Amino acid sequence: MQVSTMLTHLLQTRDALKQDSETYNKLIGELVADAQKRSTAKRVAGGKRSTLS
């Protein structure tokens, strides 16, 4: 394998991993935000079931 081919492969792999990381971090952020909304809604409703779904 030539050095340039190997370098290209490594750079493409790095870019793919970076994109995956950004996607997963965004997803985790959305899950946390949704959980916080649900938790706040429960407290506001006095522990009763929220109308949020």
PQR file of N, CA, C, O and H, with PARSE charges and radii, in Angstrom:
ATOM      1  N   MET A   1       0.854  -1.184   0.000 -0.4000 1.5000
ATOM      2  CA  MET A   1       0.000   0.000   0.000 -0.0000 2.0000
ATOM      3  C   MET A   1       0.892   1.236   0.000  0.5500 1.7000
ATOM      4  O   MET A   1       1.828   1.342   0.793 -0.5500 1.4000
ATOM      5  N   GLN A   2       0.597   2.140  -0.875 -0.4000 1.5000
ATOM      6  CA  GLN A   2       1.387   3.360  -0.939 -0.0000 2.0000
ATOM      7  C   GLN A   2       1.028   4.267   0.232  0.5500 1.7000
ATOM      8  O   GLN A   2      -0.066   4.205   0.794 -0.5500 1.4000
ATOM      9  H   GLN A   2      -0.164   2.054  -1.519  0.4000 1.0000
ATOM     10  N   VAL A   3       1.985   5.099   0.570 -0.4000 1.5000
ATOM     11  CA  VAL A   3       1.799   6.012   1.697 -0.0000 2.0000
ATOM     12  C   VAL A   3       0.623   6.949   1.447  0.5500 1.7000
ATOM     13  O   VAL A   3      -0.162   7.210   2.359 -0.5500 1.4000
ATOM     14  H   VAL A   3       2.874   5.150   0.114  0.4000 1.0000
ATOM     15  N   SER A   4       0.494   7.455   0.233 -0.4000 1.5000
ATOM     16  CA  SER A   4      -0.600   8.394  -0.059 -0.0000 2.0000
ATOM     17  C   SER A   4      -1.965   7.711   0.061  0.5500 1.7000
ATOM     18  O   SER A   4      -2.930   8.320   0.522 -0.5500 1.4000
ATOM     19  H   SER A   4       1.132   7.243  -0.507  0.4000 1.0000
ATOM     20  N   THR A   5      -2.039   6.446  -0.357 -0.4000 1.5000
ATOM     21  CA  THR A   5      -3.285   5.690  -0.240 -0.0000 2.0000
ATOM     22  C   THR A   5      -3.630   5.459   1.221  0.5500 1.7000
ATOM     23  O   THR A   5      -4.784   5.588   1.629 -0.5500 1.4000
ATOM     24  H   THR A   5      -1.255   5.952  -0.731  0.4000 1.0000
ATOM     25  N   MET A   6      -2.622   5.118   1.997 -0.4000 1.5000
ATOM     26  CA  MET A   6      -2.833   4.881   3.422 -0.0000 2.0000
ATOM     27  C   MET A   6      -3.270   6.166   4.123  0.5500 1.7000
ATOM     28  O   MET A   6      -4.184   6.152   4.947 -0.5500 1.4000
ATOM     29  H   MET A   6      -1.684   5.013   1.665  0.4000 1.0000
ATOM     30  N   LEU A   7      -2.616   7.268   3.792 -0.4000 1.5000
ATOM     31  CA  LEU A   7      -2.968   8.555   4.391 -0.0000 2.0000
ATOM     32  C   LEU A   7      -4.403   8.946   4.030  0.5500 1.7000
ATOM     33  O   LEU A   7      -5.153   9.420   4.883 -0.5500 1.4000
ATOM     34  H   LEU A   7      -1.874   7.280   3.122  0.4000 1.0000
ATOM     35  N   THR A   8      -4.775   8.749   2.786 -0.4000 1.5000
ATOM     36  CA  THR A   8      -6.143   9.049   2.349 -0.0000 2.0000
ATOM     37  C   THR A   8      -7.151   8.221   3.140  0.5500 1.7000
ATOM     38  O   THR A   8      -8.170   8.739   3.597 -0.5500 1.4000
ATOM     39  H   THR A   8      -4.165   8.364   2.093  0.4000 1.0000
ATOM     40  N   HIS A   9      -6.862   6.949   3.294 -0.4000 1.5000
ATOM     41  CA  HIS A   9      -7.746   6.063   4.061 -0.0000 2.0000
ATOM     42  C   HIS A   9      -7.878   6.539   5.511  0.5500 1.7000
ATOM     43  O   HIS A   9      -8.982   6.594   6.052 -0.5500 1.4000
ATOM     44  H   HIS A   9      -6.034   6.528   2.923  0.4000 1.0000
ATOM     45  N   LEU A  10      -6.763   6.877   6.127 -0.4000 1.5000
ATOM     46  CA  LEU A  10      -6.788   7.327   7.519 -0.0000 2.0000
ATOM     47  C   LEU A  10      -7.550   8.643   7.675  0.5500 1.7000
ATOM     48  O   LEU A  10      -8.290   8.818   8.643 -0.5500 1.4000
ATOM     49  H   LEU A  10      -5.866   6.832   5.687  0.4000 1.0000
ATOM     50  N   LEU A  11      -7.377   9.552   6.745 -0.4000 1.5000
ATOM     51  CA  LEU A  11      -8.096  10.829   6.808 -0.0000 2.0000
ATOM     52  C   LEU A  11      -9.599  10.631   6.615  0.5500 1.7000
ATOM     53  O   LEU A  11     -10.403  11.278   7.286 -0.5500 1.4000
ATOM     54  H   LEU A  11      -6.776   9.410   5.959  0.4000 1.0000
ATOM     55  N   GLN A  12      -9.975   9.747   5.708 -0.4000 1.5000
ATOM     56  CA  GLN A  12     -11.395   9.459   5.496 -0.0000 2.0000
ATOM     57  C   GLN A  12     -12.004   8.800   6.732  0.5500 1.7000
ATOM     58  O   GLN A  12     -13.133   9.102   7.115 -0.5500 1.4000
ATOM     59  H   GLN A  12      -9.322   9.221   5.162  0.4000 1.0000
ATOM     60  N   THR A  13     -11.246   7.901   7.346 -0.4000 1.5000
ATOM     61  CA  THR A  13     -11.716   7.247   8.567 -0.0000 2.0000
ATOM     62  C   THR A  13     -11.889   8.262   9.685  0.5500 1.7000
ATOM     63  O   THR A  13     -12.875   8.219  10.421 -0.5500 1.4000
ATOM     64  H   THR A  13     -10.328   7.655   7.034  0.4000 1.0000
ATOM     65  N   ARG A  14     -10.930   9.177   9.813 -0.4000 1.5000
ATOM     66  CA  ARG A  14     -11.015  10.219  10.841 -0.0000 2.0000
ATOM     67  C   ARG A  14     -12.250  11.089  10.629  0.5500 1.7000
ATOM     68  O   ARG A  14     -12.963  11.404  11.582 -0.5500 1.4000
ATOM     69  H   ARG A  14     -10.130   9.212   9.216  0.4000 1.0000
ATOM     70  N   ASP A  15     -12.499  11.474   9.391 -0.4000 1.5000
ATOM     71  CA  ASP A  15     -13.665  12.305   9.083 -0.0000 2.0000
ATOM     72  C   ASP A  15     -14.969  11.576   9.404  0.5500 1.7000
ATOM     73  O   ASP A  15     -15.903  12.170   9.944 -0.5500 1.4000
ATOM     74  H   ASP A  15     -11.919  11.218   8.617  0.4000 1.0000
ATOM     75  N   ALA A  16     -15.025  10.298   9.071 -0.4000 1.5000
ATOM     76  CA  ALA A  16     -16.230   9.514   9.353 -0.0000 2.0000
ATOM     77  C   ALA A  16     -16.460   9.405  10.856  0.5500 1.7000
ATOM     78  O   ALA A  16     -17.593   9.526  11.322 -0.5500 1.4000
ATOM     79  H   ALA A  16     -14.267   9.816   8.633  0.4000 1.0000
ATOM     80  N   LEU A  17     -15.392   9.177  11.615 -0.4000 1.5000
ATOM     81  CA  LEU A  17     -15.523   9.081  13.070 -0.0000 2.0000
ATOM     82  C   LEU A  17     -15.954  10.415  13.677  0.5500 1.7000
ATOM     83  O   LEU A  17     -16.732  10.444  14.631 -0.5500 1.4000
ATOM     84  H   LEU A  17     -14.471   9.079  11.236  0.4000 1.0000
ATOM     85  N   LYS A  18     -15.453  11.505  13.128 -0.4000 1.5000
ATOM     86  CA  LYS A  18     -15.842  12.831  13.616 -0.0000 2.0000
ATOM     87  C   LYS A  18     -17.325  13.075  13.362  0.5500 1.7000
ATOM     88  O   LYS A  18     -18.030  13.581  14.235 -0.5500 1.4000
ATOM     89  H   LYS A  18     -14.821  11.481  12.353  0.4000 1.0000
ATOM     90  N   GLN A  19     -17.796  12.719  12.182 -0.4000 1.5000
ATOM     91  CA  GLN A  19     -19.217  12.888  11.862 -0.0000 2.0000
ATOM     92  C   GLN A  19     -20.082  12.029  12.773  0.5500 1.7000
ATOM     93  O   GLN A  19     -21.119  12.485  13.255 -0.5500 1.4000
ATOM     94  H   GLN A  19     -17.224  12.308  11.473  0.4000 1.0000
ATOM     95  N   ASP A  20     -19.665  10.788  13.012 -0.4000 1.5000
ATOM     96  CA  ASP A  20     -20.403   9.909  13.919 -0.0000 2.0000
ATOM     97  C   ASP A  20     -20.475  10.511  15.313  0.5500 1.7000
ATOM     98  O   ASP A  20     -21.530  10.506  15.948 -0.5500 1.4000
ATOM     99  H   ASP A  20     -18.822  10.417  12.621  0.4000 1.0000
ATOM    100  N   SER A  21     -19.354  11.028  15.781 -0.4000 1.5000
ATOM    101  CA  SER A  21     -19.296  11.627  17.111 -0.0000 2.0000
ATOM    102  C   SER A  21     -20.247  12.810  17.219  0.5500 1.7000
ATOM    103  O   SER A  21     -20.967  12.947  18.208 -0.5500 1.4000
ATOM    104  H   SER A  21     -18.497  11.033  15.265  0.4000 1.0000
ATOM    105  N   GLU A  22     -20.248  13.663  16.202 -0.4000 1.5000
ATOM    106  CA  GLU A  22     -21.140  14.825  16.212 -0.0000 2.0000
ATOM    107  C   GLU A  22     -22.600  14.390  16.211  0.5500 1.7000
ATOM    108  O   GLU A  22     -23.426  14.973  16.913 -0.5500 1.4000
ATOM    109  H   GLU A  22     -19.663  13.552  15.398  0.4000 1.0000
ATOM    110  N   THR A  23     -22.919  13.365  15.423 -0.4000 1.5000
ATOM    111  CA  THR A  23     -24.291  12.858  15.359 -0.0000 2.0000
ATOM    112  C   THR A  23     -24.721  12.293  16.704  0.5500 1.7000
ATOM    113  O   THR A  23     -25.811  12.602  17.183 -0.5500 1.4000
ATOM    114  H   THR A  23     -22.248  12.891  14.852  0.4000 1.0000
ATOM    115  N   TYR A  24     -23.876  11.466  17.322 -0.4000 1.5000
ATOM    116  CA  TYR A  24     -24.218  10.865  18.606 -0.0000 2.0000
ATOM    117  C   TYR A  24     -24.341  11.921  19.694  0.5500 1.7000
ATOM    118  O   TYR A  24     -25.241  11.844  20.530 -0.5500 1.4000
ATOM    119  H   TYR A  24     -22.990  11.214  16.933  0.4000 1.0000
ATOM    120  N   ASN A  25     -23.453  12.900  19.696 -0.4000 1.5000
ATOM    121  CA  ASN A  25     -23.524  13.962  20.702 -0.0000 2.0000
ATOM    122  C   ASN A  25     -24.807  14.770  20.558  0.5500 1.7000
ATOM    123  O   ASN A  25     -25.419  15.149  21.557 -0.5500 1.4000
ATOM    124  H   ASN A  25     -22.722  12.962  19.017  0.4000 1.0000
ATOM    125  N   LYS A  26     -25.215  15.034  19.324 -0.4000 1.5000
ATOM    126  CA  LYS A  26     -26.471  15.757  19.092 -0.0000 2.0000
ATOM    127  C   LYS A  26     -27.656  14.929  19.589  0.5500 1.7000
ATOM    128  O   LYS A  26     -28.561  15.459  20.233 -0.5500 1.4000
ATOM    129  H   LYS A  26     -24.718  14.726  18.513  0.4000 1.0000
ATOM    130  N   LEU A  27     -27.649  13.641  19.293 -0.4000 1.5000
ATOM    131  CA  LEU A  27     -28.726  12.758  19.729 -0.0000 2.0000
ATOM    132  C   LEU A  27     -28.812  12.707  21.249  0.5500 1.7000
ATOM    133  O   LEU A  27     -29.902  12.786  21.814 -0.5500 1.4000
ATOM    134  H   LEU A  27     -26.913  13.210  18.770  0.4000 1.0000
ATOM    135  N   ILE A  28     -27.678  12.577  21.904 -0.4000 1.5000
ATOM    136  CA  ILE A  28     -27.654  12.546  23.366 -0.0000 2.0000
ATOM    137  C   ILE A  28     -28.181  13.859  23.931  0.5500 1.7000
ATOM    138  O   ILE A  28     -28.940  13.856  24.901 -0.5500 1.4000
ATOM    139  H   ILE A  28     -26.792  12.512  21.444  0.4000 1.0000
ATOM    140  N   GLY A  29     -27.791  14.972  23.339 -0.4000 1.5000
ATOM    141  CA  GLY A  29     -28.283  16.274  23.782 -0.0000 2.0000
ATOM    142  C   GLY A  29     -29.793  16.374  23.663  0.5500 1.7000
ATOM    143  O   GLY A  29     -30.456  16.901  24.556 -0.5500 1.4000
ATOM    144  H   GLY A  29     -27.175  14.975  22.551  0.4000 1.0000
ATOM    145  N   GLU A  30     -30.343  15.869  22.557 -0.4000 1.5000
ATOM    146  CA  GLU A  30     -31.791  15.894  22.365 -0.0000 2.0000
ATOM    147  C   GLU A  30     -32.492  15.005  23.381  0.5500 1.7000
ATOM    148  O   GLU A  30     -33.547  15.373  23.897 -0.5500 1.4000
ATOM    149  H   GLU A  30     -29.804  15.441  21.831  0.4000 1.0000
ATOM    150  N   LEU A  31     -31.927  13.847  23.675 -0.4000 1.5000
ATOM    151  CA  LEU A  31     -32.520  12.951  24.671 -0.0000 2.0000
ATOM    152  C   LEU A  31     -32.518  13.583  26.059  0.5500 1.7000
ATOM    153  O   LEU A  31     -33.502  13.484  26.791 -0.5500 1.4000
ATOM    154  H   LEU A  31     -31.070  13.547  23.255  0.4000 1.0000
ATOM    155  N   VAL A  32     -31.424  14.226  26.414 -0.4000 1.5000
ATOM    156  CA  VAL A  32     -31.327  14.888  27.718 -0.0000 2.0000
ATOM    157  C   VAL A  32     -32.332  16.032  27.803  0.5500 1.7000
ATOM    158  O   VAL A  32     -33.009  16.189  28.819 -0.5500 1.4000
ATOM    159  H   VAL A  32     -30.625  14.306  25.819  0.4000 1.0000
ATOM    160  N   ALA A  33     -32.431  16.828  26.748 -0.4000 1.5000
ATOM    161  CA  ALA A  33     -33.376  17.952  26.742 -0.0000 2.0000
ATOM    162  C   ALA A  33     -34.807  17.447  26.884  0.5500 1.7000
ATOM    163  O   ALA A  33     -35.599  18.038  27.618 -0.5500 1.4000
ATOM    164  H   ALA A  33     -31.881  16.701  25.923  0.4000 1.0000
ATOM    165  N   ASP A  34     -35.146  16.371  26.194 -0.4000 1.5000
ATOM    166  CA  ASP A  34     -36.494  15.809  26.288 -0.0000 2.0000
ATOM    167  C   ASP A  34     -36.764  15.280  27.693  0.5500 1.7000
ATOM    168  O   ASP A  34     -37.853  15.475  28.234 -0.5500 1.4000
ATOM    169  H   ASP A  34     -34.503  15.891  25.598  0.4000 1.0000
ATOM    170  N   ALA A  35     -35.784  14.618  28.276 -0.4000 1.5000
ATOM    171  CA  ALA A  35     -35.950  14.105  29.638 -0.0000 2.0000
ATOM    172  C   ALA A  35     -36.145  15.253  30.625  0.5500 1.7000
ATOM    173  O   ALA A  35     -36.949  15.145  31.551 -0.5500 1.4000
ATOM    174  H   ALA A  35     -34.900  14.460  27.836  0.4000 1.0000
ATOM    175  N   GLN A  36     -35.419  16.343  30.434 -0.4000 1.5000
ATOM    176  CA  GLN A  36     -35.579  17.503  31.314 -0.0000 2.0000
ATOM    177  C   GLN A  36     -36.970  18.109  31.166  0.5500 1.7000
ATOM    178  O   GLN A  36     -37.582  18.500  32.160 -0.5500 1.4000
ATOM    179  H   GLN A  36     -34.766  16.431  29.682  0.4000 1.0000
ATOM    180  N   LYS A  37     -37.472  18.190  29.945 -0.4000 1.5000
ATOM    181  CA  LYS A  37     -38.826  18.718  29.722 -0.0000 2.0000
ATOM    182  C   LYS A  37     -39.857  17.851  30.434  0.5500 1.7000
ATOM    183  O   LYS A  37     -40.764  18.363  31.091 -0.5500 1.4000
ATOM    184  H   LYS A  37     -36.975  17.872  29.138  0.4000 1.0000
ATOM    185  N   ARG A  38     -39.713  16.547  30.299 -0.4000 1.5000
ATOM    186  CA  ARG A  38     -40.669  15.632  30.928 -0.0000 2.0000
ATOM    187  C   ARG A  38     -40.585  15.726  32.450  0.5500 1.7000
ATOM    188  O   ARG A  38     -41.608  15.695  33.134 -0.5500 1.4000
ATOM    189  H   ARG A  38     -38.976  16.132  29.765  0.4000 1.0000
ATOM    190  N   SER A  39     -39.387  15.838  32.967 -0.4000 1.5000
ATOM    191  CA  SER A  39     -39.206  15.950  34.412 -0.0000 2.0000
ATOM    192  C   SER A  39     -39.833  17.240  34.930  0.5500 1.7000
ATOM    193  O   SER A  39     -40.495  17.236  35.967 -0.5500 1.4000
ATOM    194  H   SER A  39     -38.557  15.863  32.410  0.4000 1.0000
ATOM    195  N   THR A  40     -39.628  18.330  34.219 -0.4000 1.5000
ATOM    196  CA  THR A  40     -40.205  19.615  34.604 -0.0000 2.0000
ATOM    197  C   THR A  40     -41.727  19.558  34.523  0.5500 1.7000
ATOM    198  O   THR A  40     -42.409  20.087  35.401 -0.5500 1.4000
ATOM    199  H   THR A  40     -39.090  18.333  33.376  0.4000 1.0000
ATOM    200  N   ALA A  41     -42.263  18.932  33.494 -0.4000 1.5000
ATOM    201  CA  ALA A  41     -43.713  18.828  33.328 -0.0000 2.0000
ATOM    202  C   ALA A  41     -44.326  18.034  34.480  0.5500 1.7000
ATOM    203  O   ALA A  41     -45.415  18.367  34.949 -0.5500 1.4000
ATOM    204  H   ALA A  41     -41.708  18.503  32.781  0.4000 1.0000
ATOM    205  N   LYS A  42     -43.642  16.996  34.934 -0.4000 1.5000
ATOM    206  CA  LYS A  42     -44.157  16.206  36.059 -0.0000 2.0000
ATOM    207  C   LYS A  42     -44.185  17.034  37.328  0.5500 1.7000
ATOM    208  O   LYS A  42     -45.145  16.969  38.096 -0.5500 1.4000
ATOM    209  H   LYS A  42     -42.758  16.726  34.553  0.4000 1.0000
ATOM    210  N   ARG A  43     -43.131  17.817  37.554 -0.4000 1.5000
ATOM    211  CA  ARG A  43     -43.087  18.650  38.755 -0.0000 2.0000
ATOM    212  C   ARG A  43     -44.170  19.716  38.723  0.5500 1.7000
ATOM    213  O   ARG A  43     -44.807  19.987  39.741 -0.5500 1.4000
ATOM    214  H   ARG A  43     -42.351  17.870  36.930  0.4000 1.0000
ATOM    215  N   VAL A  44     -44.381  20.320  37.567 -0.4000 1.5000
ATOM    216  CA  VAL A  44     -45.396  21.367  37.426 -0.0000 2.0000
ATOM    217  C   VAL A  44     -46.789  20.779  37.635  0.5500 1.7000
ATOM    218  O   VAL A  44     -47.659  21.423  38.220 -0.5500 1.4000
ATOM    219  H   VAL A  44     -43.863  20.100  36.740  0.4000 1.0000
ATOM    220  N   ALA A  45     -46.993  19.564  37.159 -0.4000 1.5000
ATOM    221  CA  ALA A  45     -48.297  18.914  37.282 -0.0000 2.0000
ATOM    222  C   ALA A  45     -48.486  18.302  38.665  0.5500 1.7000
ATOM    223  O   ALA A  45     -49.502  17.652  38.913 -0.5500 1.4000
ATOM    224  H   ALA A  45     -46.286  19.041  36.684  0.4000 1.0000
ATOM    225  N   GLY A  46     -47.549  18.492  39.552 -0.4000 1.5000
ATOM    226  CA  GLY A  46     -47.675  17.945  40.903 -0.0000 2.0000
ATOM    227  C   GLY A  46     -47.552  16.444  40.953  0.5500 1.7000
ATOM    228  O   GLY A  46     -48.164  15.792  41.799 -0.5500 1.4000
ATOM    229  H   GLY A  46     -46.724  19.020  39.351  0.4000 1.0000
ATOM    230  N   GLY A  47     -46.779  15.902  40.071 -0.4000 1.5000
ATOM    231  CA  GLY A  47     -46.560  14.463  40.068 -0.0000 2.0000
ATOM    232  C   GLY A  47     -47.617  13.707  39.290  0.5500 1.7000
ATOM    233  O   GLY A  47     -47.510  12.493  39.119 -0.5500 1.4000
ATOM    234  H   GLY A  47     -46.282  16.432  39.384  0.4000 1.0000
ATOM    235  N   LYS A  48     -48.650  14.417  38.810 -0.4000 1.5000
ATOM    236  CA  LYS A  48     -49.678  13.764  38.009 -0.0000 2.0000
ATOM    237  C   LYS A  48     -49.124  13.497  36.622  0.5500 1.7000
ATOM    238  O   LYS A  48     -48.102  14.059  36.228 -0.5500 1.4000
ATOM    239  H   LYS A  48     -48.736  15.403  38.950  0.4000 1.0000
ATOM    240  N   ARG A  49     -49.791  12.655  35.905 -0.4000 1.5000
ATOM    241  CA  ARG A  49     -49.378  12.347  34.545 -0.0000 2.0000
ATOM    242  C   ARG A  49     -49.456  13.583  33.676  0.5500 1.7000
ATOM    243  O   ARG A  49     -50.458  14.298  33.684 -0.5500 1.4000
ATOM    244  H   ARG A  49     -50.621  12.199  36.225  0.4000 1.0000
ATOM    245  N   SER A  50     -48.424  13.825  32.946 -0.4000 1.5000
ATOM    246  CA  SER A  50     -48.361  14.989  32.065 -0.0000 2.0000
ATOM    247  C   SER A  50     -49.140  14.722  30.787  0.5500 1.7000
ATOM    248  O   SER A  50     -49.301  13.574  30.374 -0.5500 1.4000
ATOM    249  H   SER A  50     -47.610  13.244  32.939  0.4000 1.0000
ATOM    250  N   THR A  51     -49.621  15.786  30.168 -0.4000 1.5000
ATOM    251  CA  THR A  51     -50.294  15.639  28.878 -0.0000 2.0000
ATOM    252  C   THR A  51     -49.292  15.583  27.740  0.5500 1.7000
ATOM    253  O   THR A  51     -49.665  15.336  26.593 -0.5500 1.4000
ATOM    254  H   THR A  51     -49.491  16.719  30.503  0.4000 1.0000
ATOM    255  N   LEU A  52     -48.011  15.814  28.051 -0.4000 1.5000
ATOM    256  CA  LEU A  52     -46.972  15.717  27.026 -0.0000 2.0000
ATOM    257  C   LEU A  52     -46.744  14.265  26.676  0.5500 1.7000
ATOM    258  O   LEU A  52     -46.806  13.396  27.546 -0.5500 1.4000
ATOM    259  H   LEU A  52     -47.708  16.015  28.983  0.4000 1.0000
ATOM    260  N   SER A  53     -46.481  13.993  25.418 -0.4000 1.5000
ATOM    261  CA  SER A  53     -46.188  12.615  25.045 -0.0000 2.0000
ATOM    262  C   SER A  53     -44.821  12.510  24.454  0.5500 1.7000
ATOM    263  O   SER A  53     -44.393  11.419  24.077 -0.5500 1.4000
ATOM    264  H   SER A  53     -46.431  14.698  24.711  0.4000 1.0000
TER
END
